[in-house]
Structure formats: structure tokens, C-alpha cells
Amino acid sequence: MSQDYAKQRAELIENLDGLRVEIDKEKRIGWLYLDREPLNIVSYLARQQINAIFEAFEHDDDIGVVVIRGTGGIYTSGGDVRGFFEVPRNGMSHLSWNISAPARCSKPVICALEKYAFGVGFELSLACDFRLATKETLVGLPEVSIGQIPGSGGAPRLTSLIGLARAKKMIYLGERVPAETALDWGILTDVAEDQAGLDEMIDKYAARLNALSPLALATIKQVMNTAFDSTLDFGMNLEGQAYEKLRDSYDYTEGATAFFEKRKAVYKGE
């Protein structure tokens, strides 16, 4: 069974549909590029492949941080609307599972937004830990303009970030929100002046994250993502249990020892 599953996963990502993967071992970054000229639209097949790629990233020891980005100075204008008419209706309800792959990944995930971040591409970014953009970037869920609604987790994720009133205004009216406003509302993590600034920002975030304990980052990601949708009491209990378990980890001992010895810690993720 496991061999069949592995074969299916391998076949799924053998011929990527508008996607490209690169691994930078030196910087310990796994790059997932949306790569379909001119506006990097995301096909139905690509959504399944994104999930499979994240499963591979999860088990790659050369990767400490994942970065999603578009090619050609554009993130994405959204999904392949024309292609969706060829997909059976009963195959659509699980779309949010594939696009939620960054949230399930134990490693920190950065999404770099340039020019356009619409539709499923914006939904994908909402599943990431950090959203970095340039000043000229626009974000939005414009599906209502073609008689549809967001279908890959966009409405609930956006509402949880910015509240019901703002989310309704954005989604009902199909608004394209500029980067500075998105930053003010808490949609974006950081905004760079231009593409060069965004490149530098990505490197800085990745370097800082890769210098930290992989075990601590994976643990706090799971705690925060789970607690966010739960009661305060449940979240505090979950955090306490996780904190307790990390007390016996190599990384905690190394981190504390390095602090006392005034040196840089060398973590192993164990």
C-alpha cells in the first residue's frame, strides 16, 4: 500500500503543470514557483501537485524554510477558470485541502507576492506563515465578479485575519486591496519598496528562521495554528503541554547552553 502511494505521488509531480521547484542547499530554502506565462494562473492539476510538493519538502533535510513565489515579477492572477469547466463537480469540494498544504507543513512557509495576488493564489498565501509583498501588489478574492465564491479556504481564512466586516467588503465586492492597506489590516507581514527589496527581505526572513530551532518552530506553528481555531483555555493547555515536551529536547538544551556561554546555538531539530 505504501509503495503504491509513493508511486502515485511520484507520478503526480513527474510533470509539473505550471509549477517549478528549486532547492537552495546553501540557504536551506525550498522554492516553489508558479511558472505559467503571462500571469501564472494555477490549474486544477497544479493544486494537487502543490500538495504533493509540500509533502516532499516536509521530508527533505536540505530544506529549513519554504518560499512560494511567481515568476516574471508577478505572483498570480488566480486560477484557470476556463479549465475548471472540465472538472467534475464532485471533485471540487476538496480544493481547500490541497491549498492548505503550507499550513500543514511543519516548516516555516513564506509567500512572496508581486503585482497580483488574486483568487486561489491569494488563498494559497493565506495558508502560509508569512506574506511578504512589494508596494505595488494588489490582493483580493474577485470570484464574485464571475458568479462564483472563493473555494479553497479564502473566505474563512481571510475572515479570521481581518474580521467579518472587512472580509465581507473585500469578498462581496471583489475588491483589489493595495499592499499598504493589506499590511495595515494584518493580511501582509511586511512590504518592500520594490522587487530588489523583496528579494532582500526574503533572504533575511529565511536566514533568521533557519538560525532557529526547527523543532521549536514546528512545535509553535502547530500550537498556534491549532489554538487559533479553539478556545483560549484549550490553546493555553496545548501550549503548556508542548512547552513541557520541549524541555527534554536537544535543541532546548543547546539553546540555553549557548545563551549562557554567549555563543551561537547549533540546532539539530531534535
C-alpha positions as CSV (number, residue, x, y, z in Angstrom):
1,M,0.0,0.0,0.0
2,S,2.8,2.4,1.0
3,Q,4.7,1.6,-2.2
4,D,1.5,2.3,-4.3
5,Y,1.0,5.6,-2.6
6,A,4.6,6.6,-3.1
7,K,4.3,5.7,-6.8
8,Q,1.2,7.7,-7.2
9,R,2.8,10.7,-5.5
10,A,5.9,10.4,-7.8
11,E,3.7,10.2,-10.9
12,L,1.7,13.2,-9.8
13,I,4.7,15.5,-9.7
14,E,6.7,14.0,-12.5
15,N,5.3,16.5,-15.0
16,L,4.6,19.7,-13.2
17,D,1.8,21.8,-14.6
18,G,2.8,25.5,-14.4
19,L,5.0,24.9,-11.4
20,R,8.7,24.8,-10.8
21,V,10.7,23.6,-7.8
22,E,14.3,24.6,-6.8
23,I,16.3,23.6,-3.8
24,D,18.9,26.0,-2.5
25,K,21.0,23.8,-0.1
26,E,23.3,26.7,0.9
27,K,20.5,28.9,2.1
28,R,18.3,25.9,3.0
29,I,15.3,27.2,1.1
30,G,12.9,25.1,-0.9
31,W,11.4,27.3,-3.7
32,L,8.0,26.6,-5.2
33,Y,7.5,28.8,-8.3
34,L,4.2,29.5,-10.0
35,D,5.5,29.4,-13.5
36,R,3.0,29.9,-16.3
37,E,3.2,32.9,-18.6
38,P,1.9,35.5,-18.6
39,L,0.1,35.7,-15.3
40,N,1.0,32.4,-13.6
41,I,-2.6,31.0,-13.4
42,V,-3.0,27.9,-11.2
43,S,-4.6,24.9,-12.8
44,Y,-6.7,22.2,-11.1
45,L,-3.9,19.7,-11.5
46,A,-1.4,22.2,-10.1
47,R,-3.4,22.3,-6.9
48,Q,-2.9,18.6,-6.3
49,Q,0.8,18.9,-7.3
50,I,1.3,21.7,-4.8
51,N,0.1,19.4,-2.0
52,A,2.4,16.6,-3.2
53,I,5.4,19.0,-3.4
54,F,4.8,20.1,0.1
55,E,4.8,16.5,1.2
56,A,8.2,16.1,-0.4
57,F,9.5,19.4,1.1
58,E,8.4,18.1,4.6
59,H,10.9,15.2,4.4
60,D,13.8,17.0,2.7
61,D,16.5,17.6,5.3
62,D,18.2,20.2,3.0
63,I,15.1,22.5,3.4
64,G,14.6,24.6,6.5
65,V,12.2,27.2,5.0
66,V,9.8,27.1,2.1
67,V,9.2,30.1,-0.2
68,I,6.4,30.3,-2.7
69,R,6.8,32.9,-5.5
70,G,5.6,33.7,-9.0
71,T,7.9,34.1,-12.0
72,G,8.3,37.1,-14.2
73,G,7.7,39.7,-11.5
74,I,4.1,38.5,-11.0
75,Y,2.8,36.2,-8.3
76,T,-0.5,35.1,-9.9
77,S,-3.8,36.4,-11.2
78,G,-5.6,33.4,-9.8
79,G,-7.0,30.1,-11.1
80,D,-7.5,28.6,-14.5
81,V,-11.2,29.5,-14.8
82,R,-11.6,28.0,-18.3
83,G,-10.1,24.7,-17.2
84,F,-12.4,24.3,-14.3
85,F,-15.4,23.6,-16.6
86,E,-13.7,20.4,-17.5
87,V,-13.5,19.2,-13.9
88,P,-16.4,17.1,-12.5
89,R,-18.4,19.0,-9.9
90,N,-17.9,16.3,-7.3
91,G,-14.2,16.8,-7.5
92,M,-14.3,20.4,-6.3
93,S,-15.1,20.3,-2.6
94,H,-11.6,19.2,-1.5
95,L,-9.8,22.1,-3.1
96,S,-9.1,23.7,0.2
97,W,-7.2,20.6,1.4
98,N,-4.6,20.9,-1.4
99,I,-4.2,24.7,-0.9
100,S,-3.9,24.3,2.8
101,A,-0.6,22.3,2.4
102,P,1.6,25.2,3.6
103,A,-0.4,25.3,6.9
104,R,0.2,21.6,7.4
105,C,3.9,21.8,6.6
106,S,5.9,21.8,9.9
107,K,8.5,24.1,8.3
108,P,8.0,27.9,8.1
109,V,6.5,28.9,4.8
110,I,7.0,32.4,3.2
111,C,4.8,33.6,0.3
112,A,6.3,36.4,-1.8
113,L,3.5,38.5,-3.5
114,E,4.2,40.7,-6.5
115,K,1.9,42.7,-8.7
116,Y,-1.2,40.5,-8.5
117,A,-2.3,38.1,-5.7
118,F,-5.8,37.1,-6.6
119,G,-8.1,34.1,-6.3
120,V,-6.5,30.7,-5.4
121,G,-3.0,32.3,-5.3
122,F,-4.2,34.7,-2.6
123,E,-5.8,31.7,-0.8
124,L,-2.5,29.8,-1.0
125,S,-0.7,32.8,0.6
126,L,-3.3,32.9,3.4
127,A,-2.2,29.3,4.3
128,C,1.4,30.4,4.7
129,D,3.1,31.7,7.8
130,F,4.5,34.9,6.3
131,R,3.2,37.1,3.4
132,L,5.8,39.5,2.0
133,A,4.9,41.8,-0.8
134,T,6.0,44.8,-2.9
135,K,4.3,48.2,-2.6
136,E,2.6,47.8,-5.9
137,T,1.0,44.5,-5.1
138,L,-2.8,44.1,-5.1
139,V,-4.5,41.3,-3.2
140,G,-8.1,40.0,-3.5
141,L,-10.7,37.3,-3.9
142,P,-12.6,38.5,-7.0
143,E,-14.6,35.3,-7.7
144,V,-17.9,37.0,-7.2
145,S,-17.3,39.0,-10.4
146,I,-17.8,35.8,-12.4
147,G,-20.7,34.5,-10.3
148,Q,-18.7,32.3,-8.0
149,I,-17.2,32.4,-4.5
150,P,-13.7,31.5,-3.1
151,G,-13.4,27.8,-2.9
152,S,-10.0,27.0,-1.4
153,G,-10.3,28.3,2.1
154,G,-10.2,32.0,1.2
155,A,-13.3,33.2,3.0
156,P,-12.8,31.6,6.4
157,R,-9.0,32.3,6.5
158,L,-9.4,36.0,5.5
159,T,-12.3,36.5,7.9
160,S,-10.1,35.0,10.7
161,L,-7.4,37.5,9.9
162,I,-9.3,40.8,9.4
163,G,-12.7,40.3,10.8
164,L,-16.1,39.7,9.3
165,A,-16.9,43.3,8.2
166,R,-13.7,43.9,6.2
167,A,-13.7,40.3,4.8
168,K,-17.3,40.8,3.5
169,K,-16.5,44.1,1.9
170,M,-13.5,42.5,0.1
171,I,-15.2,39.3,-1.0
172,Y,-18.7,40.6,-1.7
173,L,-17.4,43.5,-3.8
174,G,-14.4,41.6,-5.3
175,E,-12.1,44.4,-4.1
176,R,-8.4,44.5,-5.0
177,V,-6.7,45.8,-1.9
178,P,-3.4,47.6,-2.2
179,A,-0.4,46.4,-0.2
180,E,-0.2,49.2,2.3
181,T,-3.8,48.7,3.3
182,A,-3.3,44.9,3.4
183,L,-0.4,45.5,5.7
184,D,-2.4,47.8,8.0
185,W,-5.2,45.2,8.2
186,G,-2.8,42.4,9.1
187,I,-3.1,40.5,5.9
188,L,0.5,41.0,5.0
189,T,3.5,40.5,7.2
190,D,5.9,43.0,5.6
191,V,6.1,45.2,2.5
192,A,9.2,46.0,0.4
193,E,9.7,49.0,-1.8
194,D,10.4,47.0,-5.0
195,Q,11.5,43.6,-6.3
196,A,15.1,44.1,-5.1
197,G,13.8,44.9,-1.7
198,L,11.6,41.9,-1.7
199,D,14.5,39.6,-2.6
200,E,16.5,41.0,0.3
201,M,13.5,40.7,2.6
202,I,13.0,37.0,1.7
203,D,16.7,36.2,2.3
204,K,16.6,38.0,5.7
205,Y,13.5,36.2,6.9
206,A,14.8,32.8,5.7
207,A,18.2,33.3,7.3
208,R,16.6,34.3,10.6
209,L,14.3,31.3,10.6
210,N,17.0,28.9,9.6
211,A,19.1,30.1,12.5
212,L,16.4,28.9,15.0
213,S,15.5,25.5,16.3
214,P,13.5,23.6,13.7
215,L,11.8,21.6,16.5
216,A,10.7,24.8,18.3
217,L,9.4,26.3,15.1
218,A,7.5,23.2,14.1
219,T,6.0,23.0,17.6
220,I,4.9,26.6,17.9
221,K,3.5,26.5,14.4
222,Q,1.3,23.6,15.3
223,V,0.3,25.1,18.6
224,M,-0.6,28.5,17.1
225,N,-2.5,27.1,14.1
226,T,-4.5,24.7,16.3
227,A,-5.2,27.2,19.1
228,F,-6.3,29.9,16.8
229,D,-9.5,27.9,15.9
230,S,-10.0,26.8,19.5
231,T,-11.0,28.2,22.9
232,L,-8.5,30.2,24.9
233,D,-8.4,27.5,27.6
234,F,-7.7,24.8,25.1
235,G,-4.9,26.8,23.5
236,M,-3.2,27.6,26.8
237,N,-3.4,23.9,27.7
238,L,-1.9,22.8,24.3
239,E,0.9,25.4,24.7
240,G,1.7,24.1,28.1
241,Q,1.8,20.5,27.0
242,A,4.1,21.4,24.1
243,Y,6.4,23.5,26.3
244,E,6.7,20.7,28.7
245,K,7.7,18.2,26.0
246,L,10.4,20.6,24.6
247,R,12.1,20.7,28.0
248,D,13.8,17.4,27.3
249,S,14.9,18.2,23.7
250,Y,18.4,18.6,22.4
251,D,17.6,21.9,20.9
252,Y,16.4,23.4,24.1
253,T,19.4,22.3,26.0
254,E,21.7,23.6,23.2
255,G,19.9,26.9,23.0
256,A,20.0,27.5,26.7
257,T,23.7,26.4,27.0
258,A,24.6,28.7,24.0
259,F,22.8,31.6,25.8
260,F,24.7,31.1,29.0
261,E,28.0,30.7,27.1
262,K,27.3,33.7,24.9
263,R,27.7,31.8,21.6
264,K,25.6,30.9,18.6
265,A,23.5,27.8,19.1
266,V,23.8,24.9,16.7
267,Y,20.4,23.2,16.4
268,K,19.6,19.7,15.2
269,G,15.8,19.7,15.2
270,E,15.7,17.0,17.9
